[in-house]
Every structure is written in C-alpha cells, then in structure tokens.
Amino acid sequence: MKRKSRIKRYGSRILIGMFVLVLLGGCGIYYFEKNEQPEIFGSFWGTIWWSIRTIGPTEEEGMISVTTGGQIAEVIVALAGFTIVITVAALLMYIIIETRFDIEQLRKEMRDDDQT
C-alpha cells in the first residue's frame, strides 16, 4: 500500500512538472519569437504545441527559434524535457525492481512455510 501512494505522489509531481514546463516554455517562446516569426509563433496555442514537441524526442520541422531569448528558452525546455523523460524511466525501473524484490520475498516466505 505504501508503494502505491509513493508512486502516485511522484507520478502526480511529474505530471504537474510537465504541465508547468509546457506552459512556461510556450509562454517564453511566444514572448521572444512572436514578432520575429509571427507566421510560426504568432499563436499561443501554436507555441504550446511547439513546447510539447520540444519536450519529446522530435521537433517540428521549421519551428526553430531565431532570437537569442528564444534559443535559450528552447534549450531550457529541451533539457527539462529530457530530465522529465529520464525521471519517468527511473520511476518505472524503481517499480519493476521493487516488485521483483517483493516477489522474491514472497517466494522465500513460501519456502520457509513449506519447510516447517
């Protein structure tokens, strides 16, 4: 029971972090790039989509920032997104390892019960 609450807590923190990252990344790129590239970054929702794509492993073709502030925002969003992906992978590995440990403990207890 304790493990499930811990997983829920960390999982919810990761989701909240991703949501904040998407919003802040979209706002940052909109602020820096809307005047330089209004056809690409003129829409707030378009910049939110850019932020989502930048967090993931691929970037949309043609959605590249040209201003220094936009490039800094792009690097920050990409690195933070990479960190979130690594955190999710680590959480999944934690779940797998802990589950395997629990199974081994149960097997050991069952063997001990059979021997008595």
Long-range contacts (C-beta under 8 A, 24 or more apart in sequence): 3-95, 3-98, 7-91, 7-95, 10-91, 11-91, 14-84, 14-87, 14-88, 14-91, 17-84, 18-55, 18-84, 21-51, 21-55, 21-77, 21-80, 21-81, 21-84, 22-48, 22-51, 22-52, 22-55, 23-48, 23-51, 25-50, 25-51, 25-54, 25-55, 25-73, 25-76, 25-77, 25-80, 26-50, 26-51, 28-69, 28-70, 28-73, 28-76, 28-77, 29-65, 29-70, 29-73, 29-74, 29-77, 31-69, 32-65, 32-67, 32-69, 32-70, 32-73, 33-65, 33-66, 33-67, 33-70, 36-66, 36-67, 36-70, 37-65, 37-66, 41-65, 41-70, 51-77, 54-78, 54-81, 55-80, 55-81, 55-84, 55-85, 56-81, 57-85
